[in-house]
Amino acid sequence: MVPIGYYIGLSAILFTIGALGVLIRRNAIVIFMSVELMLNSANLVFVAFSRLYNELNGQIFVFFVMTVAAAEVAVGLALMVTIFRAKHSIDVDQMSSLKG
């Protein structure tokens, strides 16, 4: 059995990579991928602790997080397509010009 510390360490590394991707990159698609990476790192911790304590609560919570993440991706991609049609670019710095 793999110790719980390995799961937590891997999750911390994945979350850090995702957070750096959100903070550093300017491409909207890479930012969405980084957010997904951060959500999956949280899911890894939920499943690890769920397995450690032999309860299904963490795995049920992961199911709901994955559902919300899928909805977030669908809405985000729809917004990106709409912005690309209007601006012919998906630069995050130009999105502030969408203010009314």
MMTF fields as JSON, N, C-alpha, C and O atoms, coordinates in Angstrom:
{
  "mmtfVersion": "1.0.0",
  "mmtfProducer": "UNKNOWN",
  "numBonds": 399,
  "numAtoms": 400,
  "numGroups": 100,
  "numChains": 1,
  "numModels": 1,
  "chainsPerModel": [1],
  "groupsPerChain": [100],
  "chainIdList": ["A"],
  "bondAtomList": [4, 2, 8, 6, 12, 10, 16, 14, 20, 18, 24, 22, 28, 26, 32, 30, 36, 34, 40, 38, 44, 42, 48, 46, 52, 50, 56, 54, 60, 58, 64, 62, 68, 66, 72, 70, 76, 74, 80, 78, 84, 82, 88, 86, 92, 90, 96, 94, 100, 98, 104, 102, 108, 106, 112, 110, 116, 114, 120, 118, 124, 122, 128, 126, 132, 130, 136, 134, 140, 138, 144, 142, 148, 146, 152, 150, 156, 154, 160, 158, 164, 162, 168, 166, 172, 170, 176, 174, 180, 178, 184, 182, 188, 186, 192, 190, 196, 194, 200, 198, 204, 202, 208, 206, 212, 210, 216, 214, 220, 218, 224, 222, 228, 226, 232, 230, 236, 234, 240, 238, 244, 242, 248, 246, 252, 250, 256, 254, 260, 258, 264, 262, 268, 266, 272, 270, 276, 274, 280, 278, 284, 282, 288, 286, 292, 290, 296, 294, 300, 298, 304, 302, 308, 306, 312, 310, 316, 314, 320, 318, 324, 322, 328, 326, 332, 330, 336, 334, 340, 338, 344, 342, 348, 346, 352, 350, 356, 354, 360, 358, 364, 362, 368, 366, 372, 370, 376, 374, 380, 378, 384, 382, 388, 386, 392, 390, 396, 394],
  "bondOrderList": [1, 1, 1, 1, 1, 1, 1, 1, 1, 1, 1, 1, 1, 1, 1, 1, 1, 1, 1, 1, 1, 1, 1, 1, 1, 1, 1, 1, 1, 1, 1, 1, 1, 1, 1, 1, 1, 1, 1, 1, 1, 1, 1, 1, 1, 1, 1, 1, 1, 1, 1, 1, 1, 1, 1, 1, 1, 1, 1, 1, 1, 1, 1, 1, 1, 1, 1, 1, 1, 1, 1, 1, 1, 1, 1, 1, 1, 1, 1, 1, 1, 1, 1, 1, 1, 1, 1, 1, 1, 1, 1, 1, 1, 1, 1, 1, 1, 1, 1],
  "groupList": [{"groupName": "MET", "atomNameList": ["N", "CA", "C", "O"], "elementList": ["N", "C", "C", "O"], "formalChargeList": [0, 0, 0, 0], "bondAtomList": [1, 0, 2, 1, 3, 2], "bondOrderList": [1, 1, 2], "singleLetterCode": "M", "chemCompType": "L-PEPTIDE LINKING"}, {"groupName": "VAL", "atomNameList": ["N", "CA", "C", "O"], "elementList": ["N", "C", "C", "O"], "formalChargeList": [0, 0, 0, 0], "bondAtomList": [1, 0, 2, 1, 3, 2], "bondOrderList": [1, 1, 2], "singleLetterCode": "V", "chemCompType": "L-PEPTIDE LINKING"}, {"groupName": "PRO", "atomNameList": ["N", "CA", "C", "O"], "elementList": ["N", "C", "C", "O"], "formalChargeList": [0, 0, 0, 0], "bondAtomList": [1, 0, 2, 1, 3, 2], "bondOrderList": [1, 1, 2], "singleLetterCode": "P", "chemCompType": "L-PEPTIDE LINKING"}, {"groupName": "ILE", "atomNameList": ["N", "CA", "C", "O"], "elementList": ["N", "C", "C", "O"], "formalChargeList": [0, 0, 0, 0], "bondAtomList": [1, 0, 2, 1, 3, 2], "bondOrderList": [1, 1, 2], "singleLetterCode": "I", "chemCompType": "L-PEPTIDE LINKING"}, {"groupName": "GLY", "atomNameList": ["N", "CA", "C", "O"], "elementList": ["N", "C", "C", "O"], "formalChargeList": [0, 0, 0, 0], "bondAtomList": [1, 0, 2, 1, 3, 2], "bondOrderList": [1, 1, 2], "singleLetterCode": "G", "chemCompType": "PEPTIDE LINKING"}, {"groupName": "TYR", "atomNameList": ["N", "CA", "C", "O"], "elementList": ["N", "C", "C", "O"], "formalChargeList": [0, 0, 0, 0], "bondAtomList": [1, 0, 2, 1, 3, 2], "bondOrderList": [1, 1, 2], "singleLetterCode": "Y", "chemCompType": "L-PEPTIDE LINKING"}, {"groupName": "LEU", "atomNameList": ["N", "CA", "C", "O"], "elementList": ["N", "C", "C", "O"], "formalChargeList": [0, 0, 0, 0], "bondAtomList": [1, 0, 2, 1, 3, 2], "bondOrderList": [1, 1, 2], "singleLetterCode": "L", "chemCompType": "L-PEPTIDE LINKING"}, {"groupName": "SER", "atomNameList": ["N", "CA", "C", "O"], "elementList": ["N", "C", "C", "O"], "formalChargeList": [0, 0, 0, 0], "bondAtomList": [1, 0, 2, 1, 3, 2], "bondOrderList": [1, 1, 2], "singleLetterCode": "S", "chemCompType": "L-PEPTIDE LINKING"}, {"groupName": "ALA", "atomNameList": ["N", "CA", "C", "O"], "elementList": ["N", "C", "C", "O"], "formalChargeList": [0, 0, 0, 0], "bondAtomList": [1, 0, 2, 1, 3, 2], "bondOrderList": [1, 1, 2], "singleLetterCode": "A", "chemCompType": "L-PEPTIDE LINKING"}, {"groupName": "PHE", "atomNameList": ["N", "CA", "C", "O"], "elementList": ["N", "C", "C", "O"], "formalChargeList": [0, 0, 0, 0], "bondAtomList": [1, 0, 2, 1, 3, 2], "bondOrderList": [1, 1, 2], "singleLetterCode": "F", "chemCompType": "L-PEPTIDE LINKING"}, {"groupName": "THR", "atomNameList": ["N", "CA", "C", "O"], "elementList": ["N", "C", "C", "O"], "formalChargeList": [0, 0, 0, 0], "bondAtomList": [1, 0, 2, 1, 3, 2], "bondOrderList": [1, 1, 2], "singleLetterCode": "T", "chemCompType": "L-PEPTIDE LINKING"}, {"groupName": "ARG", "atomNameList": ["N", "CA", "C", "O"], "elementList": ["N", "C", "C", "O"], "formalChargeList": [0, 0, 0, 0], "bondAtomList": [1, 0, 2, 1, 3, 2], "bondOrderList": [1, 1, 2], "singleLetterCode": "R", "chemCompType": "L-PEPTIDE LINKING"}, {"groupName": "ASN", "atomNameList": ["N", "CA", "C", "O"], "elementList": ["N", "C", "C", "O"], "formalChargeList": [0, 0, 0, 0], "bondAtomList": [1, 0, 2, 1, 3, 2], "bondOrderList": [1, 1, 2], "singleLetterCode": "N", "chemCompType": "L-PEPTIDE LINKING"}, {"groupName": "GLU", "atomNameList": ["N", "CA", "C", "O"], "elementList": ["N", "C", "C", "O"], "formalChargeList": [0, 0, 0, 0], "bondAtomList": [1, 0, 2, 1, 3, 2], "bondOrderList": [1, 1, 2], "singleLetterCode": "E", "chemCompType": "L-PEPTIDE LINKING"}, {"groupName": "GLN", "atomNameList": ["N", "CA", "C", "O"], "elementList": ["N", "C", "C", "O"], "formalChargeList": [0, 0, 0, 0], "bondAtomList": [1, 0, 2, 1, 3, 2], "bondOrderList": [1, 1, 2], "singleLetterCode": "Q", "chemCompType": "L-PEPTIDE LINKING"}, {"groupName": "LYS", "atomNameList": ["N", "CA", "C", "O"], "elementList": ["N", "C", "C", "O"], "formalChargeList": [0, 0, 0, 0], "bondAtomList": [1, 0, 2, 1, 3, 2], "bondOrderList": [1, 1, 2], "singleLetterCode": "K", "chemCompType": "L-PEPTIDE LINKING"}, {"groupName": "HIS", "atomNameList": ["N", "CA", "C", "O"], "elementList": ["N", "C", "C", "O"], "formalChargeList": [0, 0, 0, 0], "bondAtomList": [1, 0, 2, 1, 3, 2], "bondOrderList": [1, 1, 2], "singleLetterCode": "H", "chemCompType": "L-PEPTIDE LINKING"}, {"groupName": "ASP", "atomNameList": ["N", "CA", "C", "O"], "elementList": ["N", "C", "C", "O"], "formalChargeList": [0, 0, 0, 0], "bondAtomList": [1, 0, 2, 1, 3, 2], "bondOrderList": [1, 1, 2], "singleLetterCode": "D", "chemCompType": "L-PEPTIDE LINKING"}],
  "groupTypeList": [0, 1, 2, 3, 4, 5, 5, 3, 4, 6, 7, 8, 3, 6, 9, 10, 3, 4, 8, 6, 4, 1, 6, 3, 11, 11, 12, 8, 3, 1, 3, 9, 0, 7, 1, 13, 6, 0, 6, 12, 7, 8, 12, 6, 1, 9, 1, 8, 9, 7, 11, 6, 5, 12, 13, 6, 12, 4, 14, 3, 9, 1, 9, 9, 1, 0, 10, 1, 8, 8, 8, 13, 1, 8, 1, 4, 6, 8, 6, 0, 1, 10, 3, 9, 11, 8, 15, 16, 7, 3, 17, 1, 17, 14, 0, 7, 7, 6, 15, 4],
  "groupIdList": [1, 2, 3, 4, 5, 6, 7, 8, 9, 10, 11, 12, 13, 14, 15, 16, 17, 18, 19, 20, 21, 22, 23, 24, 25, 26, 27, 28, 29, 30, 31, 32, 33, 34, 35, 36, 37, 38, 39, 40, 41, 42, 43, 44, 45, 46, 47, 48, 49, 50, 51, 52, 53, 54, 55, 56, 57, 58, 59, 60, 61, 62, 63, 64, 65, 66, 67, 68, 69, 70, 71, 72, 73, 74, 75, 76, 77, 78, 79, 80, 81, 82, 83, 84, 85, 86, 87, 88, 89, 90, 91, 92, 93, 94, 95, 96, 97, 98, 99, 100],
  "secStructList": [7, 7, 7, 2, 2, 2, 2, 2, 2, 2, 2, 2, 2, 2, 2, 2, 2, 2, 2, 2, 2, 2, 2, 2, 7, 7, 5, 2, 2, 2, 2, 2, 2, 2, 2, 2, 2, 2, 2, 2, 2, 2, 2, 2, 2, 2, 2, 2, 2, 2, 2, 2, 6, 6, 7, 1, 2, 2, 2, 2, 2, 2, 2, 2, 2, 2, 2, 2, 2, 2, 2, 2, 2, 2, 2, 2, 2, 2, 2, 2, 2, 2, 2, 2, 2, 2, 2, 1, 7, 7, 5, 4, 4, 4, 4, 4, 4, 4, 7, 7],
  "xCoordList": [0.841, 0.0, 0.891, 1.866, 0.552, 1.325, 0.973, -0.208, 1.968, 1.685, 0.919, 1.061, 0.118, -0.717, 0.123, -0.327, 1.323, 2.202, 2.584, 2.77, 2.7, 3.019, 1.882, 2.112, 0.655, -0.496, -0.579, -0.851, -0.345, -0.398, 0.719, 0.504, 1.905, 3.019, 2.759, 3.014, 2.257, 1.931, 0.838, 0.892, -0.147, -1.225, -0.702, -1.135, 0.209, 0.788, 1.583, 1.521, 2.322, 3.097, 2.161, 2.385, 1.108, 0.156, -0.565, -0.775, -0.946, -1.634, -0.714, -1.156, 0.556, 1.514, 1.725, 1.782, 1.841, 1.984, 0.75, 0.87, -0.432, -1.658, -1.755, -2.157, -1.389, -1.445, -0.449, -0.757, 0.727, 1.705, 1.216, 1.452, 0.544, -0.011, -1.064, -1.134, -1.889, -2.911, -2.268, -2.696, -1.251, -0.645, 0.293, 0.389, 0.978, 2.022, 1.521, 1.842, 0.746, 0.363, -0.728, -1.52, -0.775, -1.773, -2.761, -3.71, -2.566, -3.473, -4.656, -4.467, -5.865, -7.066, -7.2, -7.655, -6.819, -6.932, -5.968, -6.322, -4.767, -3.795, -4.272, -4.047, -4.922, -5.447, -6.544, -6.582, -7.439, -8.467, -7.851, -8.318, -6.823, -6.152, -5.498, -5.493, -4.952, -4.325, -5.36, -5.101, -6.522, -7.591, -8.042, -8.29, -8.146, -8.512, -7.452, -7.787, -6.192, -5.118, -5.235, -5.02, -5.574, -5.741, -6.946, -6.879, -8.033, -9.195, -8.877, -9.315, -8.126, -7.767, -6.8, -6.828, -5.952, -5.066, -5.876, -5.566, -6.909, -7.792, -8.549, -8.745, -8.97, -9.656, -8.761, -9.227, -7.484, -6.54, -6.47, -6.434, -6.452, -6.41, -7.707, -7.678, -8.848, -10.125, -10.173, -10.608, -9.729, -9.75, -8.749, -9.027, -7.591, -6.577, -7.085, -6.936, -7.682, -8.196, -9.438, -9.675, -10.215, -11.369, -10.92, -11.534, -9.854, -9.338, -8.678, -8.764, -8.021, -7.352, -8.358, -8.122, -9.48, -10.473, -11.599, -12.554, -11.497, -12.471, -13.908, -14.832, -14.068, -15.387, -15.555, -14.571, -16.776, -17.054, -17.322, -17.554, -17.298, -17.63, -16.704, -17.17, -15.427, -14.468, -14.688, -14.569, -15.005, -15.23, -16.535, -16.627, -17.526, -18.773, -18.529, -19.064, -17.727, -17.405, -16.62, -16.819, -15.736, -14.978, -15.926, -15.709, -16.962, -17.946, -18.584, -18.741, -18.953, -19.558, -18.555, -18.919, -17.316, -16.281, -16.052, -15.894, -16.031, -15.844, -17.033, -16.854, -18.232, -19.413, -19.347, -19.63, -18.98, -18.853, -17.716, -17.839, -16.621, -15.5, -15.903, -15.489, -16.696, -17.151, -18.056, -17.968, -18.917, -19.78, -18.956, -19.249, -17.935, -17.059, -16.321, -16.162, -15.876, -15.179, -16.128, -15.757, -17.348, -18.315, -18.639, -18.669, -18.879, -19.176, -17.949, -18.06, -16.792, -15.563, -15.237, -14.854, -15.384, -15.122, -16.139, -15.787, -17.394, -18.395, -18.049, -18.209, -17.578, -17.151, -15.949, -15.874, -15.01, -13.825, -14.186, -13.633, -15.104, -15.524, -16.206, -15.971, -17.043, -17.73, -16.743, -16.862, -15.778, -14.769, -13.902, -13.552, -13.552, -12.724, -13.455, -12.844, -14.753, -15.517, -15.567, -15.55, -15.629, -15.726, -14.359, -14.245, -13.327, -12.009, -10.952, -9.922, -11.184, -10.201, -8.923, -7.849, -9.05, -7.939, -8.515, -9.607, -7.773, -8.185, -7.117, -6.714, -6.671, -5.67, -6.375, -7.341, -5.896, -6.529, -6.445, -7.344, -5.408, -5.269, -6.321, -6.666, -6.841, -7.859, -9.266, -10.196, -9.44, -10.76, -11.287, -12.494, -10.435, -10.927, -11.68, -12.408, -11.527, -12.26, -13.718, -14.459, -14.142, -15.516, -16.424, -17.631, -15.858, -16.683, -17.663, -17.343, -18.877, -19.955, -19.732, -20.562],
  "yCoordList": [-1.176, 0.0, 1.247, 1.322, 2.197, 3.43, 4.353, 4.545, 4.927, 5.834, 7.083, 7.534, 7.621, 8.775, 10.01, 10.893, 10.076, 11.219, 11.364, 12.478, 10.246, 10.305, 10.939, 11.733, 10.577, 11.166, 12.67, 13.458, 13.048, 14.472, 15.231, 16.344, 14.648, 15.297, 15.472, 16.54, 14.431, 14.526, 15.554, 16.315, 15.572, 16.547, 17.97, 18.877, 18.181, 19.514, 19.956, 21.121, 19.04, 19.372, 19.732, 20.724, 18.929, 19.212, 20.533, 21.299, 20.804, 22.061, 23.252, 24.284, 23.122, 24.204, 24.464, 25.619, 23.425, 23.588, 24.279, 25.166, 23.874, 24.503, 25.965, 26.805, 26.274, 27.664, 28.529, 29.667, 28.001, 28.762, 28.957, 30.006, 27.969, 28.102, 29.183, 29.914, 29.297, 30.349, 31.719, 32.682, 31.809, 33.117, 33.607, 34.811, 32.698, 33.102, 33.18, 34.131, 32.204, 32.121, 33.118, 33.498, 33.55, 34.503, 33.883, 34.55, 32.645, 31.976, 31.417, 30.734, 31.704, 31.297, 29.782, 29.257, 29.077, 27.616, 27.011, 26.058, 27.545, 27.051, 27.366, 26.579, 28.503, 28.847, 27.861, 27.414, 27.517, 26.529, 25.167, 24.474, 24.775, 23.508, 23.53, 22.52, 24.672, 24.792, 24.704, 24.095, 25.304, 25.194, 23.747, 23.268, 23.058, 21.636, 20.815, 19.881, 21.155, 20.456, 20.669, 19.739, 21.883, 22.159, 21.4, 20.885, 21.33, 20.573, 19.082, 18.42, 18.558, 17.136, 16.834, 15.736, 17.785, 17.558, 17.51, 16.729, 18.342, 18.268, 16.941, 16.346, 16.484, 15.192, 14.049, 13.105, 14.134, 13.09, 13.011, 11.918, 14.154, 14.156, 13.603, 12.842, 13.978, 13.446, 11.927, 11.256, 11.392, 9.938, 9.258, 8.185, 9.877, 9.279, 9.192, 8.158, 10.27, 10.232, 9.351, 8.733, 9.301, 8.406, 6.948, 6.141, 6.637, 5.27, 4.993, 3.881, 6.009, 5.829, 5.522, 4.65, 6.237, 6.066, 5.101, 4.94, 4.463, 3.469, 3.995, 3.32, 5.217, 5.816, 6.306, 6.591, 6.402, 6.817, 8.316, 8.797, 9.056, 10.477, 11.248, 12.097, 10.98, 11.668, 11.355, 12.235, 10.11, 9.728, 10.307, 10.633, 10.437, 11.082, 12.562, 13.123, 13.186, 14.594, 14.802, 15.8, 13.872, 13.937, 13.874, 14.562, 13.064, 12.989, 14.351, 14.763, 15.052, 16.37, 17.404, 18.265, 17.334, 18.261, 18.045, 19.014, 16.796, 16.523, 17.028, 17.492, 16.941, 17.449, 18.959, 19.49, 19.648, 21.111, 21.507, 22.491, 20.761, 21.06, 20.894, 21.685, 19.887, 19.698, 20.842, 21.309, 21.29, 22.432, 23.706, 24.529, 23.859, 25.036, 25.049, 26.107, 23.906, 23.83, 24.149, 24.856, 23.634, 23.896, 25.385, 25.939, 26.03, 27.466, 28.265, 29.226, 27.873, 28.589, 28.504, 29.503, 27.329, 27.19, 27.958, 28.514, 27.997, 28.785, 30.271, 30.982, 30.735, 32.136, 32.423, 33.477, 31.488, 31.709, 31.761, 32.573, 30.909, 30.941, 32.265, 32.849, 32.74, 34.015, 35.174, 36.064, 35.163, 36.234, 36.161, 37.194, 34.952, 34.821, 35.327, 35.938, 35.08, 35.577, 37.098, 37.702, 37.721, 39.18, 39.857, 40.869, 39.307, 39.959, 39.344, 39.97, 38.138, 37.383, 37.106, 36.947, 37.05, 36.729, 36.265, 36.675, 35.412, 34.956, 35.365, 34.561, 36.59, 37.092, 37.537, 38.298, 37.067, 37.369, 38.857, 39.4, 39.515, 40.937, 41.764, 42.845, 41.302, 42.026, 41.795, 42.492, 40.853, 40.549, 41.645, 41.707, 42.503, 43.601, 44.623, 45.445, 44.596, 45.527, 45.118, 45.816, 44.001, 43.557, 44.248, 44.009, 45.096, 45.793, 46.705, 47.314, 46.795, 47.566, 49.009, 49.787],
  "zCoordList": [0.0, 0.0, 0.0, 0.747, -0.825, -0.949, 0.214, 0.502, 0.889, 2.008, 1.553, 0.417, 2.452, 2.144, 1.827, 1.097, 2.361, 2.108, 0.646, 0.155, -0.045, -1.479, -2.274, -3.186, -1.914, -2.592, -2.323, -3.229, -1.088, -0.729, -1.425, -1.905, -1.487, -2.167, -3.662, -4.218, -4.304, -5.727, -5.969, -6.935, -5.094, -5.23, -5.044, -5.755, -4.115, -3.908, -5.128, -5.523, -5.721, -6.922, -8.072, -8.765, -8.28, -9.35, -9.119, -10.059, -7.876, -7.581, -7.811, -8.315, -7.448, -7.665, -9.149, -9.57, -9.935, -11.384, -11.961, -12.806, -11.505, -11.976, -11.579, -12.384, -10.342, -9.88, -10.647, -11.001, -10.9, -11.693, -13.119, -13.718, -13.663, -15.007, -15.082, -16.07, -14.047, -14.019, -13.87, -14.507, -13.039, -12.758, -13.859, -14.095, -14.53, -15.472, -16.904, -17.616, -17.336, -18.751, -19.094, -18.231, -20.361, -20.834, -21.812, -22.225, -22.186, -23.111, -22.323, -21.316, -22.778, -22.037, -21.963, -20.947, -23.006, -22.992, -21.978, -21.284, -21.884, -20.907, -19.49, -18.571, -19.31, -17.987, -17.589, -16.442, -18.521, -18.214, -17.907, -17.004, -18.633, -18.353, -16.974, -16.271, -16.591, -15.275, -14.158, -13.12, -14.363, -13.37, -13.241, -12.134, -14.352, -14.32, -13.583, -12.855, -13.768, -13.062, -11.558, -10.78, -11.147, -9.725, -9.153, -8.036, -9.903, -9.438, -9.334, -8.393, -10.285, -10.236, -9.097, -8.541, -8.746, -7.597, -6.303, -5.403, -6.209, -5.04, -5.029, -3.969, -6.191, -6.281, -5.826, -5.189, -6.152, -5.731, -4.211, -3.645, -3.555, -2.093, -1.514, -0.547, -2.099, -1.62, -1.712, -0.776, -2.835, -3.013, -2.087, -1.551, -1.898, -1.015, 0.423, 1.074, 0.916, 2.28, 2.396, 3.434, 1.343, 1.344, 1.448, 2.145, 0.75, 0.814, 2.168, 2.69, 2.729, 4.017, 5.117, 5.954, 5.117, 6.167, 5.788, 6.548, 4.629, 4.16, 4.17, 4.622, 3.661, 3.521, 2.092, 1.409, 1.647, 0.272, 0.145, -0.964, 1.234, 1.172, 0.244, -0.516, 0.286, -0.576, -2.045, -2.897, -2.34, -3.735, -4.27, -5.454, -3.428, -3.844, -4.109, -5.065, -3.268, -3.456, -4.75, -5.443, -5.077, -6.334, -7.53, -8.528, -7.438, -8.518, -8.761, -9.911, -7.698, -7.85, -8.361, -9.162, -7.919, -8.41, -9.9, -10.643, -10.351, -11.774, -12.593, -13.718, -12.043, -12.737, -12.886, -13.96, -11.826, -11.884, -12.828, -13.557, -12.825, -13.722, -15.179, -16.028, -15.478, -16.856, -17.291, -18.427, -16.398, -16.724, -16.9, -17.767, -16.079, -16.187, -17.515, -18.122, -17.967, -19.249, -20.392, -21.329, -20.324, -21.392, -21.488, -22.587, -20.364, -20.366, -20.783, -21.544, -20.291, -20.641, -22.12, -22.729, -22.702, -24.135, -24.968, -26.008, -24.528, -25.239, -25.191, -26.183, -24.042, -23.929, -24.813, -25.446, -24.857, -25.698, -27.173, -27.915, -27.609, -29.011, -29.327, -30.385, -28.419, -28.627, -28.673, -29.515, -27.776, -27.756, -29.005, -29.574, -29.438, -30.635, -31.868, -32.745, -31.945, -33.089, -33.11, -34.182, -31.942, -31.877, -32.028, -32.719, -31.39, -31.326, -32.235, -32.485, -32.732, -33.528, -32.745, -33.326, -31.428, -30.548, -29.208, -28.814, -28.523, -27.196, -26.182, -25.342, -26.261, -25.329, -24.047, -24.099, -22.912, -21.64, -21.328, -20.685, -21.761, -21.495, -22.211, -21.734, -23.331, -24.069, -23.528, -23.934, -22.64, -22.134, -21.226, -20.991, -20.713, -19.888, -20.723, -20.166, -22.037, -22.9, -23.104, -23.798, -22.513, -22.624, -21.617, -21.605, -20.779, -19.781, -20.483, -21.504, -19.92, -20.525, -20.45, -20.922]
}
